Amino acid sequence: MSPTLGIASLSLGSFEHHTLPSKIAAAAQAGFQHIELFDNDWAAFCDSWSEAQGLPKSTRDGDSTSRFAAAALADLVRSYGLRISCWQPLRTFEGYVDAEDRRKSREFARGILDILPILGTRLLLRCTTTTPAPATTGDLDRCAEDLAWLADEAAKCDPPVRVMYEGLSFAAHRRSWQSAWEVVEKANRPNLGLCLDSFNTLALEWADPYSSTGRLSPDVDEKLQANMRELVQWVSGHNIFFYQVADGRFMSPPMTPPTDPSIPPIRPWSRGNRLFPLENKLGAYLPVSTFSDAVVQTGYDGPWSLEVFNESLSSDDPNVPIEHARRAMKGLSKAIAAAYARDSTSDRATHKL
């Protein structure tokens, strides 16, 4: 069975220059089946829709205007034969030290959960926090308690919502898939699982945009193979709720590291230089196939979706959405076909990466 194909709305053009309806149309035209709803795209749509309807601007997700706008967006998405695969990302949530910050983060999360059933999606993405200490902590017990609360609240939705947790390569505390999985295991909720992202793992474990080689070390391939063996051995496919795919551009000359200590080194590269799979002519060089093989070998059979940040998305050219949608579909289709072809020639029970 082939996985369903999706793309994040953010990967079809910046919300400043390209409307969400134009991106939905482009995704459908390119043949995608679902779209990840990026929060900035949602906010821009909600504001423009409410203005057009003569309604007061929404002040928080879950208020009456946001509910009406969510229903309108759901109708629009369905009219193109698409669905919203997930909301992403739920920002600034787990690990807060101050009780008031924690209360506000939970109130914010409740507002988003209120509109997810109206939007027609049953999946919420939470990336590991980028808010640094001392405001937050990466303490396992605290993070697991917060994610368990979120999963329990999501389960109360009608229909119930699942929550996925993703290790962000430039997060404040928990960057790897292992550190995210540790929280998921500790929280121990049936509707809480992982989101795996090829770029975030490979950017953390393999790549170095500040090196002339583009790699962290000469033995990085062997280290990645060991990392992927851990993924296959530790995580069952049913605990993976979503797979986001992206490659990265080889930087020649190498990038200059940020001088501001508050900027994580990976973030500038991540925000402007991701590519769609197999775009080798544009500089794509990450071993995405190695990561995809491991994901398939876990038994994961869910959606594949593209999450690409690139400077090209900030162009105001009206063709940006459809051009990126076509590039995305071409790369993702080939990547999936290749991954499953490789898997069909291996014995999954005994295969060693």
C-alpha positions as CSV (number, residue, x, y, z in Angstrom):
1,M,0.0,0.0,0.0
2,S,1.4,3.4,-1.0
3,P,1.4,6.1,1.6
4,T,-0.6,9.2,1.2
5,L,1.3,12.3,0.0
6,G,1.2,15.7,1.7
7,I,2.9,19.0,2.0
8,A,3.1,21.7,4.7
9,S,1.4,24.9,3.7
10,L,4.5,26.9,4.6
11,S,6.4,25.0,1.9
12,L,4.3,26.5,-0.9
13,G,5.2,30.2,-0.2
14,S,5.4,32.6,2.7
15,F,2.2,33.8,4.2
16,E,3.2,37.4,3.7
17,H,3.0,37.0,-0.1
18,H,0.9,34.0,-0.8
19,T,-2.6,33.3,0.4
20,L,-3.6,30.0,1.9
21,P,-6.3,29.4,-0.8
22,S,-3.7,29.8,-3.5
23,K,-1.5,27.3,-1.8
24,I,-4.4,24.8,-1.3
25,A,-5.2,25.1,-5.0
26,A,-1.5,24.5,-6.0
27,A,-1.3,21.4,-3.7
28,A,-4.4,19.9,-5.3
29,Q,-3.2,20.7,-8.8
30,A,0.1,19.0,-8.2
31,G,-1.7,15.8,-6.9
32,F,-1.2,16.0,-3.1
33,Q,-3.8,14.4,-0.9
34,H,-3.4,16.4,2.2
35,I,-1.8,19.6,3.6
36,E,-0.3,20.5,6.9
37,L,-1.8,23.7,8.2
38,F,0.9,26.1,9.4
39,D,-0.2,28.4,12.1
40,N,0.9,31.6,10.4
41,D,-1.1,30.6,7.3
42,W,-4.1,29.9,9.5
43,A,-3.8,33.3,11.2
44,A,-3.5,35.2,7.9
45,F,-6.5,33.3,6.5
46,C,-8.6,33.9,9.6
47,D,-7.9,37.6,9.5
48,S,-8.7,38.0,5.8
49,W,-11.8,35.8,6.0
50,S,-13.2,37.7,9.0
51,E,-12.6,41.0,7.3
52,A,-14.3,39.9,4.2
53,Q,-17.3,38.7,6.2
54,G,-17.5,41.9,8.3
55,L,-16.8,40.0,11.5
56,P,-14.6,41.1,14.3
57,K,-11.0,39.9,14.1
58,S,-10.3,36.8,16.1
59,T,-8.4,37.5,19.3
60,R,-7.7,33.9,20.2
61,D,-8.2,30.4,18.7
62,G,-11.4,28.9,19.9
63,D,-13.4,32.2,19.9
64,S,-16.5,32.5,17.6
65,T,-14.7,34.1,14.7
66,S,-12.0,31.5,14.6
67,R,-14.7,28.8,14.7
68,F,-16.5,30.2,11.7
69,A,-13.3,30.7,9.8
70,A,-12.3,27.1,10.6
71,A,-15.5,25.9,9.1
72,A,-15.0,28.0,6.0
73,L,-11.4,26.7,5.6
74,A,-12.5,23.1,6.0
75,D,-15.1,23.6,3.3
76,L,-12.5,25.1,1.0
77,V,-10.1,22.3,1.6
78,R,-12.7,19.6,0.9
79,S,-13.8,21.4,-2.3
80,Y,-10.3,20.7,-3.7
81,G,-10.5,17.0,-2.7
82,L,-7.9,17.5,0.1
83,R,-7.8,17.2,3.8
84,I,-5.8,18.9,6.6
85,S,-3.4,16.3,7.8
86,C,-2.3,18.2,10.9
87,W,-2.0,21.5,12.7
88,Q,1.5,22.7,13.1
89,P,3.2,23.7,15.2
90,L,1.8,24.2,18.7
91,R,4.3,26.7,19.9
92,T,5.8,27.3,23.4
93,F,4.3,24.6,25.4
94,E,6.2,22.1,27.5
95,G,8.8,22.6,30.2
96,Y,7.8,26.0,31.6
97,V,9.2,26.6,35.1
98,D,6.9,29.4,36.1
99,A,3.3,28.3,37.0
100,E,1.7,31.3,35.2
101,D,3.7,30.6,32.0
102,R,2.5,27.0,32.2
103,R,-1.1,28.0,32.7
104,K,-1.0,30.4,29.7
105,S,0.5,27.7,27.5
106,R,-2.2,25.3,28.4
107,E,-4.9,27.9,27.8
108,F,-3.4,28.6,24.4
109,A,-3.3,24.9,23.6
110,R,-7.0,24.5,24.6
111,G,-7.9,27.2,22.0
112,I,-6.2,25.3,19.2
113,L,-7.7,22.0,20.3
114,D,-11.2,23.6,20.1
115,I,-10.9,24.3,16.4
116,L,-9.2,21.1,15.2
117,P,-12.4,19.1,14.9
118,I,-14.0,21.9,13.0
119,L,-11.0,22.0,10.6
120,G,-11.4,18.3,10.1
121,T,-8.0,17.2,11.4
122,R,-7.2,14.8,14.2
123,L,-3.5,15.4,14.5
124,L,-1.5,18.1,16.3
125,L,2.2,18.7,16.1
126,R,4.3,19.8,19.0
127,C,8.0,20.4,18.4
128,T,10.4,20.4,21.3
129,T,10.6,23.9,22.9
130,T,12.9,26.6,21.6
131,T,12.3,28.7,24.7
132,P,15.6,28.6,26.6
133,A,16.4,28.3,30.3
134,P,15.7,29.7,32.8
135,A,12.1,30.1,31.5
136,T,12.0,26.4,30.6
137,T,13.6,23.1,31.5
138,G,14.2,19.9,29.6
139,D,13.6,17.8,32.7
140,L,12.0,14.5,31.7
141,D,9.4,14.4,34.4
142,R,8.2,18.0,33.7
143,C,8.1,17.5,29.9
144,A,6.3,14.2,30.2
145,E,3.7,15.6,32.6
146,D,3.0,18.5,30.2
147,L,2.7,16.2,27.1
148,A,0.5,13.8,29.0
149,W,-1.8,16.7,29.9
150,L,-1.9,17.8,26.3
151,A,-2.7,14.2,25.1
152,D,-5.4,13.9,27.7
153,E,-7.0,17.2,26.6
154,A,-6.7,16.2,22.9
155,A,-8.5,12.9,23.7
156,K,-11.5,14.8,24.9
157,C,-12.0,16.3,21.5
158,D,-14.9,15.0,19.3
159,P,-13.5,13.1,17.4
160,P,-10.4,12.6,19.6
161,V,-7.1,14.2,18.5
162,R,-3.7,12.6,18.5
163,V,-0.6,14.6,19.5
164,M,2.8,14.0,18.0
165,Y,6.1,15.2,19.4
166,E,9.1,16.1,17.3
167,G,12.7,16.6,18.2
168,L,13.7,20.0,16.7
169,S,17.4,20.2,15.7
170,F,17.8,23.7,17.2
171,A,15.6,23.3,20.3
172,A,16.6,24.6,23.7
173,H,16.8,21.2,25.4
174,R,15.6,18.2,23.5
175,R,16.9,18.1,19.9
176,S,17.1,14.4,18.9
177,W,14.4,11.9,18.1
178,Q,15.7,9.9,21.0
179,S,15.1,12.7,23.5
180,A,11.6,13.2,22.1
181,W,10.9,9.5,22.2
182,E,12.0,9.4,25.9
183,V,9.2,11.9,26.7
184,V,6.6,10.0,24.7
185,E,7.5,6.8,26.5
186,K,7.4,8.5,29.9
187,A,4.1,10.2,29.3
188,N,2.6,6.9,28.1
189,R,-0.6,8.0,26.4
190,P,-2.1,6.0,23.5
191,N,-2.8,9.2,21.5
192,L,0.8,10.5,21.9
193,G,3.5,9.5,19.4
194,L,6.4,10.7,17.4
195,C,6.7,12.9,14.3
196,L,9.9,12.1,12.5
197,D,11.6,14.7,10.3
198,S,14.5,13.7,8.1
199,F,16.0,17.2,8.0
200,N,16.0,17.7,11.7
201,T,17.7,14.4,12.4
202,L,20.2,14.6,9.7
203,A,21.0,18.3,10.4
204,L,21.7,17.3,14.0
205,E,23.5,14.0,13.5
206,W,25.2,14.2,10.1
207,A,25.5,17.6,8.5
208,D,27.6,20.7,9.2
209,P,27.0,23.7,6.9
210,Y,29.9,25.5,8.5
211,S,32.4,22.8,7.3
212,S,33.9,22.6,3.8
213,T,32.9,18.9,3.7
214,G,29.3,19.6,4.8
215,R,29.7,16.8,7.4
216,L,30.3,16.7,11.1
217,S,33.1,14.1,11.0
218,P,34.8,11.6,8.7
219,D,33.0,8.7,10.4
220,V,29.5,10.3,10.3
221,D,28.1,7.7,8.0
222,E,28.8,4.9,10.4
223,K,27.4,6.9,13.3
224,L,24.2,7.6,11.4
225,Q,23.8,3.9,10.6
226,A,24.1,3.1,14.3
227,N,21.5,5.9,15.0
228,M,19.1,4.4,12.5
229,R,19.5,0.9,13.9
230,E,18.4,2.4,17.3
231,L,15.3,3.9,15.6
232,V,14.3,0.5,14.1
233,Q,15.0,-1.4,17.3
234,W,13.4,1.1,19.8
235,V,10.4,2.6,18.0
236,S,7.5,0.6,16.5
237,G,5.8,2.0,13.4
238,H,2.5,2.4,15.2
239,N,4.2,4.9,17.6
240,I,5.2,7.1,14.6
241,F,2.2,9.3,13.7
242,F,3.8,11.3,10.8
243,Y,6.9,11.4,8.6
244,Q,8.1,14.8,7.3
245,V,10.7,14.7,4.5
246,A,13.2,17.3,3.5
247,D,16.7,17.5,2.2
248,G,19.3,20.3,2.7
249,R,21.6,22.4,0.5
250,F,25.3,21.8,0.5
251,M,26.8,25.2,1.3
252,S,29.8,26.2,-0.8
253,P,31.5,28.2,0.5
254,P,30.5,27.2,4.0
255,M,28.2,29.4,6.0
256,T,29.5,31.8,8.6
257,P,28.4,30.9,12.1
258,P,26.0,33.4,13.8
259,T,27.8,35.7,16.2
260,D,24.7,36.1,18.4
261,P,24.8,33.4,21.1
262,S,21.0,33.4,21.3
263,I,20.8,32.0,17.7
264,P,21.3,28.2,17.5
265,P,23.9,27.5,14.8
266,I,21.6,25.1,12.9
267,R,18.7,27.5,12.7
268,P,19.9,29.9,9.9
269,W,20.7,26.9,7.6
270,S,17.4,25.2,8.5
271,R,15.3,28.3,7.8
272,G,16.7,29.1,4.4
273,N,18.3,26.1,2.8
274,R,16.0,23.1,2.9
275,L,15.2,21.4,-0.4
276,F,12.7,18.8,-1.6
277,P,14.0,15.2,-1.9
278,L,16.4,14.3,-4.7
279,E,17.0,17.9,-5.8
280,N,20.7,17.2,-6.3
281,K,21.1,19.8,-9.0
282,L,20.1,22.5,-6.5
283,G,22.7,21.1,-4.0
284,A,20.7,18.5,-2.0
285,Y,23.1,16.2,-0.3
286,L,21.7,14.8,2.9
287,P,21.4,11.0,3.2
288,V,17.6,11.2,3.3
289,S,17.3,7.7,1.8
290,T,19.1,6.2,4.8
291,F,16.6,7.9,7.1
292,S,13.6,6.9,5.0
293,D,14.7,3.3,4.9
294,A,14.8,3.2,8.7
295,V,11.3,4.8,9.0
296,V,10.0,2.1,6.6
297,Q,11.7,-0.7,8.5
298,T,9.9,0.3,11.7
299,G,6.7,-0.8,10.0
300,Y,5.5,2.8,9.6
301,D,2.8,3.0,6.9
302,G,1.3,6.4,7.5
303,P,1.5,9.7,5.6
304,W,4.7,11.1,4.0
305,S,4.7,14.9,3.9
306,L,7.1,17.6,2.9
307,E,8.3,20.4,5.2
308,V,10.7,22.7,3.4
309,F,11.9,26.1,4.5
310,N,13.8,28.0,1.8
311,E,14.5,31.6,0.8
312,S,12.7,31.0,-2.5
313,L,9.4,30.8,-0.6
314,S,9.7,34.5,0.2
315,S,9.5,35.6,-3.4
316,D,6.3,37.5,-4.3
317,D,6.1,35.8,-7.7
318,P,2.5,34.5,-7.9
319,N,3.8,31.3,-9.5
320,V,5.7,30.3,-6.3
321,P,3.0,28.0,-4.9
322,I,2.5,25.9,-8.1
323,E,6.2,25.8,-8.9
324,H,7.1,24.6,-5.5
325,A,4.1,22.1,-5.4
326,R,5.3,20.5,-8.7
327,R,8.9,20.3,-7.5
328,A,7.7,18.8,-4.2
329,M,5.5,16.2,-5.8
330,K,8.3,15.1,-8.2
331,G,10.8,14.7,-5.4
332,L,8.5,13.0,-2.9
333,S,7.1,10.5,-5.4
334,K,10.5,9.4,-6.4
335,A,11.7,9.2,-2.8
336,I,8.8,7.0,-1.8
337,A,9.1,4.7,-4.8
338,A,12.8,4.3,-4.1
339,A,12.4,3.6,-0.4
340,Y,9.7,0.9,-0.9
341,A,11.7,-0.7,-3.7
342,R,14.7,-1.0,-1.5
343,D,12.5,-2.4,1.3
344,S,11.0,-5.0,-0.9
345,T,14.4,-6.5,-1.6
346,S,15.3,-6.8,2.1
347,D,14.1,-9.0,4.9
348,R,12.7,-6.5,7.3
349,A,13.0,-8.9,10.3
350,T,16.7,-9.4,9.8
351,H,17.9,-6.5,7.8
352,K,20.7,-4.5,9.3
353,L,21.3,-1.0,8.2
